[in-house]
Amino acid sequence: MSRIAGIILIFLCTTAAWVVLGATIMVTVPINKELEAQPATDYPSDRSQSLVKNWSRAHAVRTTLGIGAFVCAVAASNLGSRHAK
């Protein structure tokens, strides 16, 4: 059973890592580019505030998934080392 659990954990870890990469490329980078293109005097605008909120949400999701991927990788590694003994 631990071998199947290890395979599932590795799959979850890999999937989470790909989602983090995809969210970075498809969400965070475009928001960063749009914010960088705006003059500093426009930062108090409603559009800028909306972009910052969206960036914060995307960052929270990426961070959570990244931590989850790391935990899955550690758990899979521990299962693998126990199974090898």
C-alpha positions in Angstrom: 0.0 0.0 0.0 2.8 2.4 0.8 4.1 2.1 -2.8 0.8 3.2 -4.2 0.6 6.0 -1.7 4.1 7.1 -2.8 3.1 7.1 -6.5 0.0 9.2 -5.7 2.0 11.7 -3.6 4.6 12.0 -6.4 1.7 12.6 -8.9 0.2 15.3 -6.6 3.5 16.9 -6.1 4.2 17.1 -9.8 0.8 18.4 -10.6 1.0 21.1 -8.0 4.4 22.2 -9.2 3.0 22.5 -12.8 0.0 24.4 -11.6 2.3 26.8 -9.8 4.3 27.3 -12.9 1.2 27.8 -15.0 -0.3 30.3 -12.6 2.9 32.2 -12.6 3.1 32.4 -16.4 -0.6 33.0 -17.1 -1.7 35.1 -14.1 1.1 36.8 -12.2 3.4 37.8 -15.0 0.7 39.6 -17.0 -0.4 41.4 -13.9 3.2 42.4 -13.2 3.7 43.7 -16.7 0.5 45.7 -16.6 1.4 47.3 -13.3 4.9 48.1 -14.5 3.5 49.8 -17.6 1.4 52.2 -15.5 2.9 55.5 -14.4 3.4 55.7 -10.6 0.8 58.4 -10.4 -1.9 55.9 -11.5 -1.3 53.5 -8.6 -4.1 54.9 -6.5 -6.6 54.2 -9.4 -9.3 51.5 -9.0 -7.7 49.5 -11.8 -4.4 49.4 -10.1 -6.0 48.4 -6.8 -8.0 45.6 -8.6 -4.7 44.3 -10.2 -3.0 44.3 -6.8 -5.9 42.3 -5.2 -5.8 39.8 -8.1 -2.0 39.5 -7.8 -2.3 38.9 -4.0 -4.9 36.1 -4.6 -2.7 34.5 -7.2 0.3 34.7 -5.0 -1.5 33.1 -2.1 -2.6 30.2 -4.3 0.9 29.8 -5.7 2.4 29.8 -2.3 -0.1 27.3 -0.9 0.4 25.0 -3.8 4.1 25.3 -3.6 4.1 24.4 0.1 1.8 21.5 -0.6 4.1 20.3 -3.4 7.0 20.4 -1.0 5.2 18.6 1.7 4.1 15.9 -0.8 7.6 15.5 -2.0 9.0 15.1 1.5 6.2 12.6 2.3 6.9 10.6 -0.9 10.6 10.6 -0.1 9.9 9.3 3.4 7.6 6.6 2.1 10.2 5.6 -0.5 13.0 5.4 2.1 10.9 3.3 4.4 9.9 1.0 1.5 13.6 0.5 0.5 14.6 -0.8 3.9 
